[in-house]
Amino acid sequence: MKPVYFPFTYTSGDMINLINQYVGSFTIYQPVAGNAPGPVEQAVSAGKIDVSVPVKGDEEKIIEAAARSKDWGLVHQGHMDAFKAMSGQEFYNETFVAEIRTEIAGQKSPPPEAEPMLMARLFLYLAQEFDMKQTELDIDLKASEFNREKMLSELRGDTDSRRPTDEHYVFEDLGEYQTANRILSWLRLSAAEKETCPVFITTSRAVFEHVLEFVPRSDIVQIFDPVPADPTFQAAFQNYSAELIKSSHPADVAPPSLAPFMPEEAGIMLTVAVLPVKSPADLLDRLLSENSDTSPSSASNGHMVVNLLEATSPAAGLNRALQ
């Protein structure tokens, strides 16, 4: 059971390696077929991840529509700062929807039921572009900071005492931007998958906390701190996830035991939460519902598991992944 990367459709090659190291292979969704980012394509070729495209069709038209829209032009200015500031109402406004309809289907609008999926795919495409640009920017800023520190240290003649850049440069949590829209759009795409996986992996605390906040009776059942980079643990963790999904009392499921950890594993933490829903479609319905607090106290039909992989110190883990 491979977890699905959530709610992003892009991640760097080094981040893929890091997730592989601590969690194992995983699946990443794509909103537009044949348009996977370079690091994703390379990881697929290397057998490190799987890629799934739940919805296909209108790929070239979606890309062209995005490129022509006024919102897309704004997003490409100032390192796509417009994407950070754009509210859900601004993205899903009637004028923008009408414009995209025209771009996708000429003067003939698509059927009303197709519109939400169309908008979800377009939003994820925009988010993917933003994430790639922001990651490139972070890497450049980090390299610049490192070179500056190195130059100052050499001028002082004190290279041995130079503080590592990772100790004071922290990368942004991209999930902080458009958190709700990211999650809803991604879940809509995921719900179209024929066989959905009830196990998610995210590297965004903002996303993780959003889901727990807006899905009542979601519980954190285990924290592995640190999580070992160990294939034996990964296999045990897959079995643990499977038990959590089907158990009527997930908190009572015994977690895999941890062997003594190596020093390089310090600072990497895996937090496991169980949601009282059984599929991405159910989770989408719950988040869209005006009264989300409607589920029974125990989900007899199954659960979903959402895992957060994160660094507990600036010098560890997820910052190393972008070196």
C-alpha positions in Angstrom: 0.0 0.0 0.0 1.8 3.1 -1.3 0.8 6.4 0.3 -0.2 9.2 -1.9 1.6 12.6 -1.7 -0.9 15.2 -0.6 -2.0 17.7 -1.7 0.8 18.6 -4.1 1.5 17.5 -7.7 5.1 18.6 -7.6 8.1 18.0 -5.3 11.8 18.2 -5.8 14.0 15.3 -6.6 15.8 15.6 -3.3 12.5 15.7 -1.4 11.4 12.5 -3.2 14.7 10.9 -2.1 14.0 11.9 1.5 10.5 10.6 1.5 11.8 7.3 0.0 14.4 7.1 2.7 11.9 7.4 5.6 8.6 6.2 4.2 9.4 4.3 1.1 7.9 4.6 -2.4 4.8 6.7 -2.9 2.3 7.9 -5.5 2.0 11.4 -6.8 -1.0 12.7 -8.9 -0.8 14.9 -12.0 -3.6 17.3 -13.0 -2.5 17.3 -16.7 -1.4 14.2 -18.5 2.0 14.3 -20.2 3.1 17.4 -18.3 4.9 16.0 -15.2 7.7 18.2 -13.8 11.3 17.0 -14.6 12.1 15.7 -11.0 8.9 13.7 -11.0 9.5 12.1 -14.4 13.1 11.3 -13.4 11.9 9.6 -10.2 9.4 7.6 -12.1 12.1 6.4 -14.4 14.2 5.4 -11.5 11.4 3.4 -9.9 11.2 5.7 -6.8 7.6 6.8 -7.2 4.4 6.1 -9.2 2.5 8.8 -11.1 -1.2 8.6 -11.6 -3.4 10.9 -13.8 -7.0 10.4 -12.5 -8.6 12.6 -15.2 -7.4 12.9 -18.8 -8.5 15.1 -21.7 -8.2 18.7 -22.7 -4.6 18.8 -21.7 -3.4 21.3 -24.3 -6.5 23.4 -24.0 -6.1 23.7 -20.2 -2.4 24.7 -20.6 -3.3 27.2 -23.2 -6.2 28.6 -21.2 -4.0 29.0 -18.2 -1.3 30.8 -20.2 -3.8 33.2 -21.7 -5.8 34.1 -18.6 -5.3 37.4 -16.8 -4.9 35.6 -13.5 -2.1 33.4 -15.0 -0.3 36.5 -16.2 -0.5 38.1 -12.8 0.7 34.9 -11.2 3.9 35.0 -13.2 4.9 38.4 -11.9 7.0 38.8 -8.7 7.7 35.1 -8.3 4.0 34.4 -8.6 3.1 36.4 -5.6 -0.4 36.9 -6.9 -1.0 33.1 -6.3 -0.1 33.7 -2.6 -2.6 36.5 -2.2 -5.4 35.1 -4.4 -8.5 34.1 -2.3 -10.8 31.3 -3.2 -13.5 33.8 -4.2 -11.1 35.4 -6.6 -10.1 32.2 -8.2 -13.5 30.7 -8.4 -15.3 33.9 -9.5 -17.9 33.9 -12.3 -15.8 36.1 -14.6 -12.8 33.8 -14.4 -14.9 30.6 -14.8 -16.5 32.1 -17.9 -13.1 33.0 -19.3 -11.8 29.5 -18.8 -14.9 28.0 -20.3 -14.3 30.1 -23.4 -10.7 29.1 -23.6 -11.4 25.4 -23.1 -14.4 25.0 -25.3 -14.4 28.0 -27.6 -17.9 29.6 -27.6 -19.5 26.4 -26.3 -19.3 25.9 -22.6 -18.6 22.4 -21.2 -21.4 20.6 -19.3 -22.0 22.1 -15.8 -21.0 18.9 -14.1 -17.5 19.0 -15.7 -16.8 22.5 -14.5 -15.6 21.7 -10.9 -13.1 19.1 -12.1 -12.0 21.5 -14.8 -11.4 24.2 -12.3 -9.7 21.8 -9.9 -7.2 20.7 -12.6 -6.5 24.2 -13.6 -5.9 25.3 -10.0 -3.6 22.4 -9.4 -1.7 23.2 -12.6 -1.2 26.8 -11.4 -0.2 25.5 -7.9 2.3 23.2 -9.5 3.9 26.0 -11.4 4.0 28.1 -8.3 5.6 25.3 -6.3 8.3 24.8 -8.9 9.1 28.5 -9.1 9.1 28.9 -5.3 11.4 25.8 -4.8 13.8 27.2 -7.4 13.8 30.5 -5.6 14.4 28.9 -2.2 17.3 26.9 -3.5 18.8 30.1 -5.1 18.4 32.0 -1.8 19.9 29.3 0.2 22.9 29.1 -2.2 23.3 32.9 -2.0 23.2 32.8 1.8 25.7 30.0 1.9 28.1 31.8 -0.4 27.8 35.0 1.6 28.5 33.2 4.8 31.5 31.5 3.2 32.9 34.7 1.9 32.6 36.4 5.3 34.2 33.5 7.1 37.1 33.5 4.7 37.6 37.2 5.2 37.7 36.6 8.9 40.0 33.7 8.4 37.7 31.5 10.5 36.4 28.9 8.1 36.3 26.1 10.7 33.8 27.9 12.8 31.5 28.8 10.0 27.9 28.0 11.0 26.2 25.7 8.5 23.6 27.5 6.4 20.9 25.0 7.4 21.0 26.2 10.9 19.5 29.6 10.1 17.8 29.3 6.7 14.4 27.6 6.9 12.4 26.9 3.7 8.8 27.9 3.3 5.9 25.5 3.9 4.2 25.8 0.4 1.1 24.4 1.9 0.6 27.7 3.7 -0.5 29.3 0.4 -4.0 28.5 -0.8 -4.3 25.7 1.8 -8.0 25.1 1.5 -8.1 25.5 -2.3 -5.2 23.1 -2.7 -6.8 20.5 -0.5 -10.2 20.7 -2.1 -8.9 20.8 -5.7 -6.6 17.8 -5.0 -9.3 15.8 -3.3 -11.6 16.4 -6.2 -9.0 15.0 -8.6 -8.2 12.1 -6.2 -11.9 11.2 -5.9 -11.9 10.6 -9.7 -9.3 7.8 -9.3 -10.7 4.3 -9.8 -8.9 2.8 -6.9 -8.1 5.4 -4.3 -5.6 4.9 -1.5 -6.7 5.8 2.0 -3.2 6.6 3.2 -1.7 10.1 2.5 1.8 11.5 3.1 2.3 15.2 3.4 5.3 17.4 4.2 3.2 20.5 5.0 2.2 21.1 8.6 -0.3 23.8 7.4 -2.1 21.1 5.3 -2.0 18.6 8.1 -3.4 21.0 10.7 -6.1 22.2 8.3 -7.4 18.7 7.8 -7.4 18.0 11.5 -9.1 21.2 12.3 -12.0 20.9 9.8 -12.6 17.2 10.1 -14.1 16.5 13.6 -13.0 13.4 15.5 -9.7 13.2 13.6 -7.1 12.0 16.0 -3.3 11.9 16.2 -2.6 8.3 17.2 1.1 8.1 17.0 4.3 10.2 16.7 7.6 8.6 15.7 10.3 10.9 16.8 12.7 10.3 15.3 11.4 8.1 12.5 14.1 5.6 11.4 15.4 5.3 7.9 15.0 1.6 7.9 13.3 -0.7 5.4 12.1 -3.0 8.2 10.3 -0.1 9.8 8.8 0.9 6.5 7.3 -2.6 6.0 6.0 -2.6 9.6 4.6 0.9 9.1 2.6 -0.3 6.0 1.0 -3.0 8.1 0.3 -0.5 10.9 -1.5 1.8 8.4 -3.5 -1.1 7.1 -4.6 -2.0 10.7 -5.5 1.6 11.4 -7.7 1.8 8.3 -9.9 -1.2 9.2 -9.9 -0.9 13.0 -13.0 0.4 14.8 -10.6 1.7 17.6 -7.5 3.0 15.8 -6.0 4.3 19.1 -5.7 0.8 20.3 -3.7 -0.5 17.4 -0.1 -1.2 18.5 2.5 0.8 16.5 5.7 -0.8 15.2 8.5 -0.7 17.7 11.5 1.5 17.1 15.1 0.3 17.1 17.8 2.5 18.4 18.2 5.4 16.0 21.3 6.6 14.2 22.5 10.2 14.8 21.6 11.2 11.3 18.0 10.3 11.9 17.6 12.8 14.7 15.3 15.7 13.7 13.0 13.8 11.4 9.5 13.2 12.8 6.5 11.3 11.5 3.1 12.1 12.9 0.2 9.8 12.2 -3.5 10.9 12.2 -6.6 8.9 11.6 -9.7 10.5 10.0 -13.3 9.2 10.4 -13.8 8.9 6.6 -13.0 6.0 4.3 -12.0 7.7 1.0 -10.9 10.9 -0.6 -14.4 11.4 -1.9 -15.8 11.2 1.7 -13.1 13.6 2.9 -14.0 16.0 0.1 -17.7 15.8 1.1 -16.9 16.4 4.7 -14.8 19.5 4.0 -17.4 20.9 1.6 -20.3 20.2 4.0 -21.8 23.2 5.9 -22.3 20.9 8.9 -19.1 18.7 8.9 -19.8 17.4 12.4 -22.2 14.7 11.3 -20.2 11.4 11.3 -20.6 8.7 14.0 -18.0 8.7 16.7 -16.4 5.5 15.2 -16.2 4.9 11.5 -17.3 1.3 11.1 -16.7 1.4 7.4 -13.1 2.3 7.6 -10.7 5.2 8.2 -8.2 7.3 6.3 -4.6 7.8 7.5 -2.8 11.1 7.0 1.0 11.2 7.8 3.1 14.3 8.3 6.8 14.0 7.7 8.7 17.0 8.9 11.9 18.2 10.4 12.0 19.2 14.1 15.0 21.4 13.7 16.1 23.8 10.9 19.3 21.9 10.4 17.5 18.6 9.8 15.6 16.6 7.2 13.4 18.7 5.0 16.0 21.4 4.7 18.6 18.9 3.8 16.3 17.7 1.0 16.7 21.0 -0.8 20.5 21.2 -0.6 
